[in-house]
Amino acid sequence: MMPSPQDMKASLRCLLRGRRKAVSVLEAQKAALALRDVFLAHVTLPPRALVAAYSACGSEINPCPLIQELEARGHPLCLPCLPEDDSLLMFRSYALGDPLLMGAHSIPVPLAGAALVEPDVFLVPLVGFDRAGHRLGQGGGFYDRALAHARSLRPIKAIGLAYSVQEEPFLPLESHDRGLDSIVTEKDFFDSFYL
């Protein structure tokens, strides 16, 4: 009997989290800078596009060097916030240096008074990816729902950020999974997936 997509995803998450955790501190610092450079060499954002960043959790690749450069280039930022009912990610305005609170799942979030916004560009953390633009997330479906909602309203860009070791040749898919427009690693850029 073939394993279900959920079982396949659970196995892949264990494998890929292990690969991500095996990245040394020094390698991670170098990778964050290299990811920034690969991104800037290949991705052109509309002027003043509102960018949904994220705070790296655990062994996720650190987006800070990239976020700093995007803000310096005039892109306003926001960060995701998980509502108490775990329904749909909200995004609150954020500028580097603003105070943050510890939110759900121990993720730093902007203060409750920060404006709710609708991002133009999503920088998306992930556990794994393939070259067809598919993403394996943490398993809660939060970014899948957020991307589906945003795409129902207007054109957006969803760009996955990862270490190159998080690549898999194939990811199992379910009907709720949402693809990425591009994926950037410290070594490569993959583009034009989402149609």
C-alpha positions as CSV (number, residue, x, y, z in Angstrom):
1,M,0.0,0.0,0.0
2,M,1.3,3.4,-1.0
3,P,1.9,5.9,1.9
4,S,-0.5,8.8,1.9
5,P,0.7,12.3,0.9
6,Q,0.5,13.3,4.6
7,D,2.8,10.4,5.6
8,M,5.2,11.2,2.8
9,K,5.3,14.8,3.9
10,A,5.9,13.9,7.5
11,S,8.9,11.7,6.5
12,L,10.3,14.4,4.3
13,R,10.0,17.0,7.0
14,C,12.1,14.9,9.3
15,L,14.7,14.3,6.6
16,L,14.8,17.9,5.5
17,R,14.8,19.5,8.9
18,G,17.8,17.2,9.7
19,R,19.6,18.6,6.6
20,R,18.8,22.1,7.6
21,K,20.0,21.6,11.2
22,A,23.3,20.2,9.9
23,V,24.2,23.6,8.5
24,S,26.9,25.0,10.8
25,V,26.7,28.5,12.3
26,L,29.4,29.8,10.1
27,E,27.9,28.2,7.0
28,A,24.5,29.7,7.9
29,Q,26.0,33.2,8.2
30,K,27.7,32.9,4.8
31,A,24.5,31.4,3.3
32,A,22.4,34.3,4.5
33,L,24.7,36.8,2.8
34,A,24.9,34.7,-0.4
35,L,21.1,34.3,-0.5
36,R,20.8,38.1,-0.4
37,D,23.2,38.4,-3.3
38,V,21.5,35.8,-5.4
39,F,18.1,37.4,-4.7
40,L,19.3,40.9,-5.7
41,A,21.0,39.6,-8.8
42,H,17.8,37.9,-10.1
43,V,14.7,39.4,-8.6
44,T,13.4,42.8,-9.6
45,L,10.6,44.1,-7.4
46,P,8.2,46.9,-8.3
47,P,9.2,50.2,-6.6
48,R,7.9,50.5,-3.1
49,A,6.4,47.0,-3.2
50,L,5.3,46.0,0.3
51,V,7.4,42.9,1.3
52,A,6.2,40.3,3.8
53,A,9.4,39.2,5.6
54,Y,9.7,36.6,8.3
55,S,11.7,36.0,11.5
56,A,13.8,32.9,11.0
57,C,12.8,30.2,13.5
58,G,15.0,27.3,14.5
59,S,17.2,26.4,11.6
60,E,15.4,28.4,8.8
61,I,17.7,30.4,6.6
62,N,18.1,33.9,8.0
63,P,16.5,36.5,5.8
64,C,17.9,39.5,7.7
65,P,20.7,40.6,5.3
66,L,18.1,40.5,2.5
67,I,15.5,42.3,4.5
68,Q,17.9,45.0,5.5
69,E,18.8,45.6,1.8
70,L,15.2,45.6,0.6
71,E,14.3,48.2,3.3
72,A,17.3,50.3,2.3
73,R,16.1,50.2,-1.3
74,G,12.8,51.7,-0.2
75,H,10.6,48.6,0.3
76,P,8.3,48.8,3.3
77,L,8.1,45.7,5.3
78,C,5.6,43.7,7.3
79,L,5.7,40.5,9.3
80,P,3.1,37.7,9.7
81,C,1.0,37.3,12.8
82,L,-1.1,34.2,13.5
83,P,-4.6,35.0,14.9
84,E,-5.7,33.2,18.0
85,D,-8.1,31.0,16.1
86,D,-5.2,29.7,13.8
87,S,-7.2,30.7,10.7
88,L,-5.5,33.1,8.3
89,L,-2.2,34.8,8.7
90,M,-2.4,38.5,9.1
91,F,0.4,40.9,8.2
92,R,1.4,43.9,10.3
93,S,3.6,46.8,9.2
94,Y,7.1,46.6,10.5
95,A,10.4,48.5,10.1
96,L,13.8,47.2,11.2
97,G,14.4,48.1,14.8
98,D,10.7,48.2,15.8
99,P,9.9,46.3,19.0
100,L,8.5,42.8,18.6
101,L,6.5,40.6,20.9
102,M,6.7,36.8,21.2
103,G,3.6,35.5,19.3
104,A,2.1,32.1,18.7
105,H,4.6,29.3,18.1
106,S,7.3,31.5,19.7
107,I,7.5,33.7,16.6
108,P,8.3,37.4,17.0
109,V,5.5,39.6,15.8
110,P,4.9,43.4,15.6
111,L,3.0,45.1,18.4
112,A,-0.8,44.9,18.1
113,G,-1.0,48.6,17.2
114,A,1.0,48.1,14.0
115,A,-1.2,48.6,10.9
116,L,-2.7,45.6,9.2
117,V,-1.5,45.5,5.6
118,E,-1.8,43.4,2.4
119,P,1.7,42.5,1.1
120,D,2.7,42.6,-2.6
121,V,5.6,40.2,-2.1
122,F,5.8,37.3,0.2
123,L,9.2,36.0,1.4
124,V,8.2,32.5,2.3
125,P,10.2,30.2,4.7
126,L,10.0,26.5,3.9
127,V,11.2,23.0,5.0
128,G,11.7,21.7,1.4
129,F,11.2,22.6,-2.2
130,D,11.4,21.1,-5.7
131,R,12.3,22.7,-9.0
132,A,8.7,22.8,-10.0
133,G,8.0,25.5,-7.5
134,H,6.4,23.3,-4.9
135,R,7.0,24.0,-1.2
136,L,6.9,21.8,1.8
137,G,6.0,23.9,4.9
138,Q,5.8,23.2,8.6
139,G,2.4,21.4,8.1
140,G,-0.1,24.0,9.4
141,G,-1.1,25.3,6.0
142,F,-0.8,28.9,7.1
143,Y,1.1,30.1,4.1
144,D,-1.0,28.0,1.7
145,R,-4.1,29.8,3.0
146,A,-2.4,33.2,3.0
147,L,-1.2,32.8,-0.6
148,A,-4.6,31.5,-1.8
149,H,-6.3,34.5,-0.2
150,A,-3.8,37.1,-1.5
151,R,-3.9,35.7,-5.0
152,S,-7.7,35.9,-5.0
153,L,-7.5,39.6,-4.4
154,R,-4.6,40.7,-6.7
155,P,-1.4,39.7,-8.4
156,I,1.4,39.0,-5.8
157,K,4.9,37.4,-5.8
158,A,5.6,34.5,-3.5
159,I,9.3,33.8,-3.2
160,G,10.6,30.9,-1.2
161,L,13.9,31.2,0.7
162,A,15.9,28.1,1.5
163,Y,19.3,26.5,1.8
164,S,20.2,24.5,-1.3
165,V,20.2,21.3,0.8
166,Q,16.5,21.6,1.2
167,E,15.9,20.7,-2.4
168,E,14.1,17.5,-3.2
169,P,13.5,16.1,-6.7
170,F,9.8,15.6,-6.0
171,L,7.4,16.7,-3.3
172,P,4.0,15.1,-2.6
173,L,1.1,17.5,-3.3
174,E,-2.4,17.9,-1.9
175,S,-5.2,20.0,-3.2
176,H,-4.6,22.9,-0.7
177,D,-0.9,23.2,-1.5
178,R,0.0,26.5,-3.2
179,G,3.1,27.0,-5.4
180,L,5.7,29.6,-5.4
181,D,6.6,32.1,-8.1
182,S,10.4,31.8,-7.4
183,I,12.8,30.1,-5.1
184,V,16.1,31.6,-4.0
185,T,18.9,29.7,-2.2
186,E,22.4,30.7,-1.4
187,K,23.5,29.0,-4.7
188,D,20.6,29.2,-7.1
189,F,17.5,31.0,-8.4
190,F,14.5,29.1,-9.8
191,D,11.7,31.1,-11.4
192,S,8.4,31.3,-13.3
193,F,6.6,28.4,-11.6
194,Y,3.2,29.8,-10.7
195,L,0.8,30.3,-13.6
